[in-house]
Amino acid sequence: MSLNPPIFLKRSEENNSKFVETKQSQTTSIASEDPLQNLCLASQEVLQKAQQSGRSKCLKCGGSRMFYCYTCYVPVENVPIEQIPLVKLPLKIDIIKHPNETDGKSTAIHAKLLAPEFVNIYTYPCIPEYEEKDHEVALIFPGPQSISIKDISFHLQKRIQNNVRGKNDDPDKPSFKRKRTEEQEFCDLNDSKCKGTTLKKIIFIDSTWNQTNKIFTDERLQGLLQVELKTRKTCFWRHQKGKPDTFLSTIEAIYYFLVDYHTDILKEKYRGQYDNLLFFYSFMYQLIKNAKCSGDKETGKLTH
């Protein structure tokens, strides 16, 4: 009896190998065309039913809306709130919205709907005071002074040290006492409690890129640590004319920041913990994508 495996088994293994390669190739190809397809999302059946039944009433203000009320930040009547996922975030998020930003077109609302305990939205010129908390807050905005996410901890701890030195710079205090206090504070920064990031809140600006300068240059945001996201391509269907496809929508920016924060700062494997932040966004994206393929001009109106 031959010890070699039967020929048909070899062919079967070869075919299986080719099938896997082909499948992987197809998956990679599809993923590049549709980057939102592999998300770990809650069932979107409730959105499908709502889309089919049309606009519904907001139980708070009575306005007619599709999916959710962008004024009251709640799902509408035909979208039961218990069927909307809740996302737990590792940080608080403040969103500063430009007054000219159309509420119905803003994706910032998605974050408030899906993580209501962690997200607050303010309409400019209303901005919280961050001056006393600059060692635990970061503004997500690109620029020459921006740092990468992985360097957040280092720069925030540096700010803490500078603040400590500033407080200890008392001319009436004997120099040897000042030195000892500084050394003690520096040691405290290096203990186990201070090795992680002190970041507690992140700030996003919600506006078109042409309108961001007014908010970004506001004195209340000056001096905050600026963080720039890694380059990624947007899937947003309302692409701003003359801007590159790396200019993300607000909800995309929030999502990608949290994914990178989870891996680069928390040092944990990402397993889709924040994917449901794109619950509404991915559904609308697919809805509009399908409409474009079928030539349906009405779908754009249905998504607000």
C-alpha positions as CSV (number, residue, x, y, z in Angstrom):
1,M,0.0,0.0,0.0
2,S,1.4,3.4,-1.0
3,L,2.2,5.8,1.9
4,N,1.7,8.8,-0.4
5,P,-1.7,10.6,0.0
6,P,-4.2,9.9,-2.8
7,I,-4.0,12.2,-5.8
8,F,-7.5,13.5,-5.3
9,L,-6.6,14.6,-1.7
10,K,-3.7,16.6,-3.1
11,R,-6.0,18.2,-5.6
12,S,-8.6,18.9,-2.9
13,E,-6.0,20.6,-0.7
14,E,-4.8,22.6,-3.7
15,N,-8.3,23.7,-4.5
16,N,-9.0,24.6,-0.9
17,S,-5.8,26.6,-0.8
18,K,-6.8,28.5,-4.0
19,F,-10.3,29.0,-2.6
20,V,-8.9,30.6,0.6
21,E,-6.5,32.8,-1.4
22,T,-9.4,33.8,-3.7
23,K,-11.7,34.5,-0.8
24,Q,-9.1,36.5,1.0
25,S,-8.4,38.5,-2.2
26,Q,-12.1,39.1,-2.7
27,T,-12.5,40.2,1.0
28,T,-9.6,42.6,0.7
29,S,-11.0,44.0,-2.5
30,I,-14.5,44.4,-1.0
31,A,-13.1,45.9,2.2
32,S,-11.2,48.5,0.2
33,E,-14.4,49.4,-1.6
34,D,-16.5,49.3,1.6
35,P,-14.4,50.0,4.8
36,L,-17.5,49.9,7.0
37,Q,-18.5,46.3,6.1
38,N,-16.5,44.5,8.8
39,L,-17.8,46.4,11.8
40,C,-19.2,44.6,14.9
41,L,-22.6,46.3,14.9
42,A,-25.9,45.8,16.7
43,S,-28.8,44.7,14.5
44,Q,-29.9,47.5,12.2
45,E,-33.3,45.9,11.6
46,V,-34.9,48.7,13.6
47,L,-33.4,51.3,11.1
48,Q,-34.5,49.2,8.1
49,K,-38.1,49.2,9.4
50,A,-38.0,52.9,10.2
51,Q,-36.6,53.7,6.7
52,Q,-39.5,51.7,5.1
53,S,-42.2,53.4,7.2
54,G,-40.8,56.9,6.6
55,R,-40.5,59.9,8.9
56,S,-41.8,59.7,12.4
57,K,-42.5,62.1,15.3
58,C,-40.1,63.2,18.0
59,L,-41.7,62.5,21.3
60,K,-40.1,65.6,22.8
61,C,-40.6,68.4,20.3
62,G,-43.1,66.8,18.0
63,G,-40.9,67.4,14.9
64,S,-41.0,65.1,11.9
65,R,-37.7,63.3,11.6
66,M,-36.1,60.2,10.1
67,F,-34.5,57.8,12.6
68,Y,-33.7,60.5,15.3
69,C,-34.4,64.1,16.3
70,Y,-31.2,66.1,15.7
71,T,-32.6,68.9,18.0
72,C,-33.5,66.8,21.0
73,Y,-30.8,64.1,20.5
74,V,-33.3,61.2,20.9
75,P,-34.6,58.5,18.6
76,V,-38.0,59.2,17.0
77,E,-41.2,57.3,17.8
78,N,-40.7,54.4,15.3
79,V,-37.2,53.8,16.6
80,P,-37.6,52.3,20.1
81,I,-34.7,53.6,22.3
82,E,-34.2,50.1,23.8
83,Q,-33.2,48.9,20.3
84,I,-30.5,51.5,19.9
85,P,-27.0,50.4,21.2
86,L,-25.3,52.2,24.0
87,V,-21.5,52.6,23.7
88,K,-19.3,52.9,26.8
89,L,-16.3,55.2,26.1
90,P,-12.9,55.4,28.0
91,L,-13.1,59.2,27.9
92,K,-15.5,62.1,28.0
93,I,-16.1,64.0,24.7
94,D,-17.0,67.6,24.2
95,I,-18.1,68.6,20.7
96,I,-18.0,72.3,19.8
97,K,-20.5,72.9,16.9
98,H,-20.3,75.9,14.6
99,P,-23.6,77.8,14.7
100,N,-23.9,77.6,10.9
101,E,-23.5,73.9,10.8
102,T,-26.8,72.4,9.7
103,D,-28.1,70.2,12.6
104,G,-29.7,67.6,10.2
105,K,-26.4,67.1,8.4
106,S,-24.2,66.9,11.4
107,T,-22.8,63.4,12.3
108,A,-21.8,64.7,15.8
109,I,-25.4,63.9,16.8
110,H,-24.7,60.2,16.4
111,A,-22.1,60.3,19.2
112,K,-24.6,61.9,21.6
113,L,-27.3,59.4,20.7
114,L,-25.1,56.4,21.1
115,A,-22.9,57.4,24.0
116,P,-25.2,60.0,25.9
117,E,-23.4,59.7,29.2
118,F,-20.0,60.5,27.7
119,V,-20.8,63.1,25.0
120,N,-21.8,66.8,25.3
121,I,-22.5,69.1,22.4
122,Y,-22.0,72.9,22.7
123,T,-22.9,75.4,20.0
124,Y,-20.3,78.1,19.5
125,P,-19.6,80.6,21.1
126,C,-20.6,78.5,24.1
127,I,-17.4,76.7,25.2
128,P,-16.6,75.2,28.6
129,E,-13.6,76.6,30.5
130,Y,-10.6,74.3,30.1
131,E,-7.8,76.5,31.5
132,E,-7.5,74.8,34.8
133,K,-7.7,71.3,33.2
134,D,-5.2,71.7,30.4
135,H,-3.2,68.7,31.8
136,E,-6.1,66.3,31.2
137,V,-7.8,67.7,28.0
138,A,-6.8,67.4,24.4
139,L,-8.1,69.1,21.2
140,I,-8.3,66.8,18.2
141,F,-7.2,69.1,15.4
142,P,-4.4,69.0,12.8
143,G,-1.7,71.6,12.8
144,P,2.1,72.3,13.1
145,Q,1.9,71.9,16.9
146,S,-0.1,68.7,16.8
147,I,1.3,65.5,18.3
148,S,0.4,61.8,17.5
149,I,-1.9,59.8,19.8
150,K,0.9,57.6,21.1
151,D,2.7,60.7,22.5
152,I,-0.3,62.0,24.5
153,S,0.8,60.6,27.9
154,F,4.3,62.0,27.6
155,H,3.1,65.5,26.8
156,L,0.3,65.6,29.5
157,Q,2.7,64.4,32.2
158,K,5.1,67.1,31.0
159,R,2.4,69.7,31.6
160,I,1.8,68.3,35.1
161,Q,5.5,68.7,35.9
162,N,5.5,72.3,34.5
163,N,2.4,73.1,36.6
164,V,4.0,71.7,39.7
165,R,7.2,73.7,39.2
166,G,5.2,76.8,38.6
167,K,3.3,76.3,42.0
168,N,6.6,75.6,43.8
169,D,8.3,78.7,42.4
170,D,7.7,80.7,45.5
171,P,10.4,83.3,46.3
172,D,9.5,83.3,50.0
173,K,10.1,79.6,50.3
174,P,13.7,78.5,51.2
175,S,15.4,77.1,48.1
176,F,16.2,73.7,49.7
177,K,12.5,73.2,50.5
178,R,11.5,74.1,46.9
179,K,14.0,71.6,45.5
180,R,12.8,68.9,47.8
181,T,9.1,69.5,46.9
182,E,9.9,69.4,43.2
183,E,11.8,66.1,43.6
184,Q,9.0,64.6,45.6
185,E,6.4,65.7,43.0
186,F,8.6,64.3,40.2
187,C,8.8,60.9,42.0
188,D,5.0,60.9,42.4
189,L,4.7,61.3,38.6
190,N,6.7,58.2,38.1
191,D,4.8,56.0,40.4
192,S,2.3,53.4,39.2
193,K,-0.6,55.8,39.3
194,C,1.1,58.3,36.9
195,K,2.5,55.9,34.3
196,G,-0.7,55.9,32.3
197,T,-2.3,58.8,30.6
198,T,-4.0,61.5,32.6
199,L,-6.2,62.3,29.6
200,K,-9.9,62.5,30.7
201,K,-11.6,64.5,28.0
202,I,-11.2,65.1,24.2
203,I,-12.6,68.0,22.2
204,F,-13.8,67.9,18.6
205,I,-14.8,70.8,16.4
206,D,-18.0,70.1,14.3
207,S,-18.1,72.3,11.3
208,T,-17.0,72.5,7.7
209,W,-13.2,72.8,7.3
210,N,-13.7,76.4,6.0
211,Q,-15.5,77.4,9.2
212,T,-13.2,75.7,11.7
213,N,-10.7,78.6,12.1
214,K,-13.2,80.8,14.0
215,I,-13.6,78.2,16.7
216,F,-10.0,76.9,16.6
217,T,-8.5,80.3,17.3
218,D,-10.8,81.1,20.2
219,E,-8.7,82.0,23.2
220,R,-10.5,79.4,25.4
221,L,-9.0,76.6,23.3
222,Q,-5.5,78.1,23.0
223,G,-2.8,76.3,25.0
224,L,-4.6,73.0,24.9
225,L,-2.7,69.9,23.7
226,Q,-3.4,69.4,20.0
227,V,-3.6,65.8,18.7
228,E,-3.7,64.8,15.0
229,L,-5.2,61.6,13.8
230,K,-3.6,59.1,11.5
231,T,-4.4,59.5,7.9
232,R,-7.6,57.7,6.9
233,K,-10.0,58.1,4.0
234,T,-13.5,59.3,4.7
235,C,-16.7,57.5,3.6
236,F,-18.8,60.6,4.1
237,W,-21.4,61.1,1.3
238,R,-21.3,64.9,1.8
239,H,-17.8,65.4,0.6
240,Q,-16.6,69.0,0.9
241,K,-15.6,70.4,-2.5
242,G,-11.9,71.1,-3.0
243,K,-10.9,69.1,0.1
244,P,-9.0,65.8,0.1
245,D,-10.8,62.5,1.0
246,T,-8.7,62.4,4.2
247,F,-10.9,65.0,5.7
248,L,-13.1,63.0,8.0
249,S,-16.7,63.6,9.2
250,T,-17.0,64.3,13.0
251,I,-18.3,60.8,13.9
252,E,-15.5,59.2,11.8
253,A,-12.9,61.3,13.6
254,I,-14.3,60.3,17.0
255,Y,-14.4,56.6,16.1
256,Y,-10.9,56.5,14.7
257,F,-9.4,58.4,17.6
258,L,-10.9,55.9,20.1
259,V,-9.7,52.9,18.1
260,D,-6.2,54.3,18.1
261,Y,-6.4,55.4,21.7
262,H,-7.4,51.8,22.7
263,T,-4.4,50.2,21.0
264,D,-1.8,52.9,21.4
265,I,-2.5,54.2,24.9
266,L,-4.6,51.6,26.7
267,K,-2.4,48.9,25.0
268,E,-5.3,46.6,24.5
269,K,-6.4,44.6,21.5
270,Y,-9.3,46.3,19.7
271,R,-12.3,44.0,19.4
272,G,-14.9,46.3,18.1
273,Q,-15.8,48.0,21.4
274,Y,-16.6,51.3,19.7
275,D,-17.9,50.1,16.4
276,N,-21.5,50.9,17.3
277,L,-20.6,54.6,17.2
278,L,-21.0,54.1,13.5
279,F,-24.5,52.4,13.9
280,F,-26.4,55.2,12.2
281,Y,-23.5,56.3,10.0
282,S,-22.8,52.9,8.4
283,F,-26.6,52.4,7.8
284,M,-26.9,55.8,6.0
285,Y,-23.7,55.2,4.1
286,Q,-25.1,51.9,2.7
287,L,-28.5,53.4,2.1
288,I,-27.0,56.2,0.0
289,K,-24.5,53.9,-1.7
290,N,-27.3,51.6,-2.8
291,A,-29.4,54.6,-4.0
292,K,-26.6,55.9,-6.1
293,C,-26.2,52.5,-7.7
294,S,-30.0,52.3,-8.5
295,G,-30.3,56.0,-9.4
296,D,-32.7,56.7,-6.6
297,K,-32.6,60.5,-6.0
298,E,-35.1,60.4,-3.1
299,T,-32.9,58.5,-0.6
300,G,-30.7,61.5,0.1
301,K,-33.8,63.3,1.4
302,L,-34.8,60.4,3.6
303,T,-31.6,60.5,5.6
304,H,-32.4,64.1,6.7
